[in-house]
Amino acid sequence: MHFARVTFRKLVDEVQQLISTALFNLGHPGHKFELLDPPKPEFGDLSSNIAFELSKLYDAKPYQFAQEFVESYLSPIIKDEHEKGFLSMISSVEAHPGGYINFRVNNDTFSEITLSKAIEDPSYGFWDVGKGKRVNLEHTSVNPNKALHVGHLRNVILGDVIYRILQFTNHKVRVLNYVDDSGLQVADIIVAFKFAGFPVEPPRKPMKFDRYCGDYVYVKINELYLTNPSLQEKRRYILKELEAGQSEIAKFASAIVLRVLRDQVTTCWRMKAHYDLVNFESQIVLSDLWETTFDWLKDKRLVRLTMEGKNAGCWTIRPERQGDEEKVIVRSDGTLTYIAKDIPYAAWKVGYVNDPFSYREFSGQWDNTVLWTTTLDISQNENKHPEFASADKAITVIDSRQSRLQCIIASILSKIQQSDNIYMHLGYEPVSLSSRTAHNLGTTIDDKRSIQMSGRKGIQVNADDLIDLVKLKAHEEVSSRNPSYPKEKLDTLAESIAVSALRYNLIKYDLDKNIIFDITESINLNGDTGPYLQYAYARAQRILEKSSEKYCKVSLSLLNSEPEIGIIKVISKFDLVVENAARSLKPKIIAKYIHALATSFNVFYETTPVLKESNREVRIARISLIWAFCKCLEVASYLLGIQPLKEM
């Protein structure tokens, strides 16, 4: 399918063509140059550094060369091409004293093309980055012994936004949620239930089972290990039973894990996260995935049986760099470390091993899709399931503390098939709560500015509690402005605002930045927040509802004021922004863009009359501009998982 290069991308193409032609005429064909966004509007719409590149060859100052290049090469081409009806996006070019060459867009042509495409093209903003490539995207993957806390929410939301961006840019994405049901954390709560006298049912109602296991059982059993060493022997026994997978203990653990998992997924669905498949670690161990992969590792001499030292009797992975410690993959007692399970799972994702799984439906989801699960019982296989294994690329979203292990996995896969970049770790830094927010949630942190989570120490803020508190604050805000709204409507709006506030706040930062989340700031209608975007959309919708005019063909070149051109230029860059976010896997790019879009509309809203505009053609043109803004914001909001609201 062919997609015409439109809007700002067309301007970029024309400027590139213009400079390339001028370089050919000058005798420097193919010389590299960059196109940049000017730091200030008065510098034009695009800038190039070509004068800095070539001035050295001519022993000239950049500004001197830029002047000559514009006057003798660029301007004549523009004049000639305009007469032929080409380079219609470029209005003018000029040399700046700083040495850059600045280009200005033809606003009349630009406005007509941008708004017509934005309103009429159902795929506006789309750019075919993926070319149909298959991606297995793993995120969430919270140990099934606890409820999600605020730190996990960053993983969930980051993973879901990456999914939306990749899906929108023609990647065939499958979202995986990996369940570590045979690790130490699960063993801990099984020890508590089977050997330490903890009741399986929460002592007080109502209480989600995942919260009971994490906030109480897991914390208390770790305290008991210090005073009752015999319980640690029980933990080693449980681990072996979990890996064997056939005993009553293993069946009991499976039932506990499923209860926790369903509660966890319910929280994720509340945040509007989508999944395609739940994988269970125990099935990787019980299938032939591990044996096949272990044979590979030994054949490739990527692992060795250590004969001395603290790892004597263990199979270890050879370190990548001198000075690094060996990584144990199989303990001396024969049990597997979690990286031993991660490696075959990663190999399965990209088709390096045969798929040993059958598949069955696990649950319906909030978006009316089916969540599938793996099974080793071939009699349960449902043939209508999607294809899950053998993707072209695997992306794992997990916090930066796991970077070394993820690098080991990526390195091993690259050595197995001599293929780089097929496995990617998308790391991020942790989330803390501001002292104000922690206090509102009943957590004391003394004089500290913020608090980080620690499940083992019992220092964590339940994700559901945080969502509820943000919802309560949003409810107060909405009801104060709309006291006549019925309770059900207020509740629906507050939930949407809370989800949007959290999603935007946990996406708008660079991945390598620690986040300090503050509830009050997150729902500020005048800040860099999700509700700010929703409010801009609601403002626009009110104008459209009050207007008797509908979008129709008028001269959109009538939109030539600074606020109008400001919105149009932001709208025109949407597909470029989407492409950039998809290629770089940086969701912040979409967040930054949609905030700029909402801000440009709010400037327009405050300065430019629409319904009271006396000139009907101008009024219709401005209505068309609002239609285009709404459509663009709707798509960008979808990519972030934010629901546009017609009223707030």
C-alpha positions, -999 to 999 in steps of 0.1 A, spaced: 0 0 0 13 35 -9 10 63 16 16 97 2 41 119 21 19 146 35 20 177 57 53 185 76 69 154 61 63 168 27 80 201 37 110 180 50 112 161 17 111 193 -4 138 210 17 160 179 14 154 178 -24 162 215 -27 195 213 -8 205 181 -26 199 197 -60 219 228 -49 248 206 -37 249 188 -70 250 221 -88 278 232 -65 298 201 -72 293 183 -39 266 157 -47 257 134 -17 273 156 9 256 149 42 236 176 61 210 178 89 176 194 91 167 207 125 138 222 143 146 259 149 148 269 186 125 299 180 95 305 156 112 336 142 139 314 128 115 297 104 101 262 102 132 242 93 169 249 96 200 232 80 236 231 92 249 227 56 268 260 58 288 247 87 297 216 68 308 233 35 323 266 48 354 247 59 361 236 23 359 272 11 378 288 40 348 309 47 328 318 78 295 298 81 273 330 77 293 342 47 290 308 30 253 306 39 245 339 23 262 329 -9 246 295 -10 211 309 -5 216 337 -30 233 318 -58 220 282 -54 189 278 -33 168 309 -42 171 304 -80 160 268 -77 130 278 -56 120 305 -81 123 281 -110 104 252 -93 76 275 -82 71 285 -118 68 249 -127 44 242 -98 69 223 -76 83 228 -41 49 242 -32 56 239 5 86 262 6 78 299 9 113 313 14 148 307 25 173 329 43 207 328 59 209 335 97 238 353 112 245 323 133 254 303 102 222 283 98 200 284 67 163 288 76 133 277 56 98 290 59 66 271 49 40 284 25 12 287 51 -17 288 26 -7 255 9 4 240 42 -29 247 60 -50 233 32 -31 201 29 -26 195 66 -62 200 77 -78 183 47 -57 152 54 -62 153 92 -100 154 88 -105 132 58 -78 105 60 -90 77 84 -53 66 89 -40 101 96 -8 98 118 0 63 106 34 55 93 44 20 83 74 14 105 68 -23 112 61 -36 77 41 -64 94 70 -77 115 60 -99 144 70 -87 179 67 -105 212 64 -79 239 67 -90 275 57 -67 304 42 -67 339 54 -102 349 50 -95 386 59 -124 409 26 -141 417 28 -137 455 16 -102 459 -5 -73 446 9 -47 422 25 -17 439 31 18 424 65 7 409 48 -21 389 24 4 374 52 21 355 61 -13 339 24 -20 330 18 14 315 51 16 297 46 -19 282 10 -11 272 19 22 255 48 5 236 22 -21 225 -2 5 212 26 24 193 39 -7 177 5 -20 168 -4 14 153 27 14 131 20 -20 115 38 -44 138 20 -76 146 24 -75 184 17 -102 210 18 -91 246 31 -117 270 27 -118 308 53 -142 323 43 -158 356 72 -170 378 52 -197 395 82 -219 405 105 -193 421 115 -184 457 87 -159 462 60 -185 455 78 -210 476 78 -186 505 40 -182 506 35 -220 502 58 -225 532 37 -201 551 4 -218 542 17 -254 545 42 -253 574 38 -220 593 1 -221 601 -10 -192 580 -47 -194 569 -53 -195 532 -82 -172 533 -76 -135 543 -86 -130 580 -106 -98 572 -131 -92 544 -131 -77 519 -95 -81 510 -80 -91 476 -61 -123 478 -30 -109 461 -28 -82 487 -32 -106 515 -3 -128 502 20 -99 495 13 -74 523 10 -100 551 20 -136 543 52 -128 524 64 -102 549 57 -123 579 72 -156 566 105 -137 558 105 -125 594 100 -161 606 130 -174 586 152 -154 610 139 -171 641 130 -205 627 158 -218 604 139 -251 598 115 -232 576 143 -224 552 147 -262 548 111 -264 540 116 -237 513 142 -258 496 119 -288 497 91 -267 482 113 -254 454 121 -290 443 84 -299 445 75 -269 423 100 -279 396 89 -315 397 54 -303 390 33 -334 398 29 -335 436 0 -323 457 22 -295 468 27 -284 432 -10 -285 425 -17 -265 457 8 -239 446 -7 -237 411 -41 -229 426 -26 -202 448 -8 -187 419 -39 -186 398 -58 -167 425 -31 -142 429 -27 -138 391 -64 -131 385 -63 -104 411 -32 -89 396 -46 -89 361 -78 -72 374 -57 -43 385 -39 -41 351 -72 -42 333 -84 -13 354 -54 6 340 -67 -4 305 -37 -27 297 -41 -54 271 -25 -88 271 -25 -117 246 -8 -146 265 0 -157 300 31 -180 302 39 -201 332 75 -207 342 67 -241 356 56 -252 321 90 -242 307 107 -264 332 84 -293 327 85 -291 289 116 -299 268 124 -262 264 150 -262 292 167 -295 282 170 -284 245 184 -250 255 207 -265 281 222 -288 255 228 -258 232 246 -239 260 268 -268 266 275 -275 229 284 -238 224 305 -239 255 286 -210 269 282 -227 303 305 -249 323 304 -272 354 323 -253 381 345 -277 401 358 -254 429 351 -223 448 318 -211 461 300 -223 430 315 -258 431 290 -283 416 270 -255 398 266 -250 361 276 -214 354 275 -190 325 309 -177 314 313 -140 321 312 -116 292 339 -93 305 370 -99 326 363 -93 362 326 -102 361 314 -130 383 301 -162 369 263 -165 368 249 -196 383 224 -212 360 219 -246 378 225 -249 415 246 -277 430 214 -294 442 201 -295 406 175 -267 410 174 -240 384 180 -203 389 156 -179 373 179 -170 345 180 -207 335 142 -204 329 145 -170 312 169 -182 285 147 -209 270 117 -186 273 136 -160 253 146 -186 227 110 -196 224 99 -160 218 120 -157 187 116 -193 174 150 -207 182 133 -238 196 102 -257 187 70 -246 204 61 -273 230 29 -256 242 -7 -260 236 -30 -230 241 -64 -224 257 -85 -194 267 -77 -180 301 -102 -151 303 -121 -124 284 -107 -89 288 -120 -53 292 -114 -46 255 -135 -76 244 -104 -96 234 -93 -130 246 -64 -136 270 -48 -169 262 -26 -192 283 -1 -219 276 -7 -255 287 12 -287 284 -21 -307 282 -26 -313 245 -62 -323 251 -69 -287 261 -55 -272 230 -79 -248 211 -69 -246 174 -83 -211 170 -55 -196 191 -32 -169 175 5 -177 167 27 -168 196 61 -183 191 88 -174 165 85 -136 164 110 -115 144 119 -95 176 114 -99 213 112 -69 237 112 -73 274 101 -45 297 117 -48 331 134 -24 354 170 -14 350 182 -34 380 178 -65 357 200 -50 330 230 -73 335 208 -105 333 190 -92 303 223 -84 286 234 -120 293 203 -134 277 207 -111 246 243 -121 242 235 -158 245 208 -156 218 231 -137 195 257 -164 198 232 -192 192 221 -178 158 247 -151 151 220 -125 150 221 -92 169 192 -70 180 166 -98 179 162 -96 217 159 -62 234 156 -51 270 137 -20 276 148 -8 311 135 19 333 142 34 367 119 29 397 90 50 410 88 67 443 60 85 461 62 121 472 60 126 510 26 142 506 12 113 486 27 87 509 12 105 539 -23 105 522 -19 67 518 -11 63 554 27 56 550 51 75 573 84 84 558 97 109 585 115 138 568 123 121 535 112 137 503 100 105 488 98 67 494 107 37 473 90 3 474 104 -29 490 80 -59 491 104 -80 513 104 -52 540 67 -45 536 74 -10 523 50 -7 494 20 12 483 -7 -9 468 -15 1 432 -53 -3 438 -50 21 468 -31 46 447 -57 44 419 -85 48 444 -69 78 460 -63 96 426 -99 87 417 -111 103 450 -92 135 443 -105 136 408 -141 130 421 -137 160 444 -125 182 415 -152 172 391 -180 174 416 -169 208 428 -173 222 392 -204 201 383 -224 196 415 -255 186 395 -239 156 379 -255 123 391 -233 100 412 -228 73 385 -216 99 360 -192 115 386 -178 80 393 -172 72 357 -155 105 350 -134 103 381 -122 68 372 -113 79 337 -94 109 350 -76 88 376 -64 63 350 -54 90 326 -35 109 353 -15 79 363 -8 67 328 4 101 316 25 108 347 43 75 344 50 79 307 61 116 303 96 110 318 127 96 302 131 59 310 164 66 328 148 91 352 135 82 386 99 93 390 85 109 422 48 106 418 26 132 435 -12 129 433 -20 167 435 3 175 406 -9 146 385 -45 159 383 -37 195 379 -58 209 350 -32 235 342 -1 214 343 18 188 323 -9 161 331 -33 137 316 -64 157 329 -49 188 311 -52 169 278 -87 157 286 -98 192 295 -85 207 262 -105 180 244 -136 188 264 -133 225 256 -131 217 219 -161 194 221 -182 221 237 -175 245 208 -184 218 183 -216 210 202 -227 246 203 -219 252 166 -245 249 139 -217 246 113 -203 214 101 -170 207 84 -173 215 47 -150 227 19 -139 262 25 -106 280 20 -86 267 49 -59 293 39 -81 317 58 -64 303 89 -34 325 90 -32 340 126 -4 329 148 -25 307 171 -42 290 141 -9 283 124 5 271 157 -21 243 159 -17 234 123 20 230 126 17 207 156 -10 186 138 12 184 107 40 166 126 19 138 140 31 110 117 68 121 122 63 119 159 47 85 157 75 72 135 101 85 159 84 69 189 81 36 172 117 34 160 132 46 193 107 29 216 104 61 236 68 67 247 77 101 262 79 114 226 41 109 222 35 125 257 55 155 248 37 158 214 2 156 228 9 181 255 22 205 228 -10 198 208 -32 206 238 -12 237 247 -15 251 211 -53 246 212 -56 263 246 -37 293 232 -61 293 203 -91 289 226 -81 319 248 -73 343 219 -94 334 189 -132 337 186 -150 308 169 -188 309 175 -188 347 177 -167 351 145 -190 372 121 -173 360 89 -190 327 81 -161 313 60 -136 321 87 -159 306 113 -163 274 93 -125 272 87 -120 275 125 -146 248 132 -126 226 107 -95 234 126 -111 222 158 -123 190 141 -88 183 130 -74 190 165 -99 166 181 -92 138 156 -55 142 161 -58 143 199 -81 112 199 -55 91 181 -26 104 202 -46 98 234 -53 62 223 -16 56 220 -11 67 256 -42 49 268 -59 81 278 -97 85 273 -107 118 257 -137 133 276 -164 154 261 -171 169 295 -153 173 328 
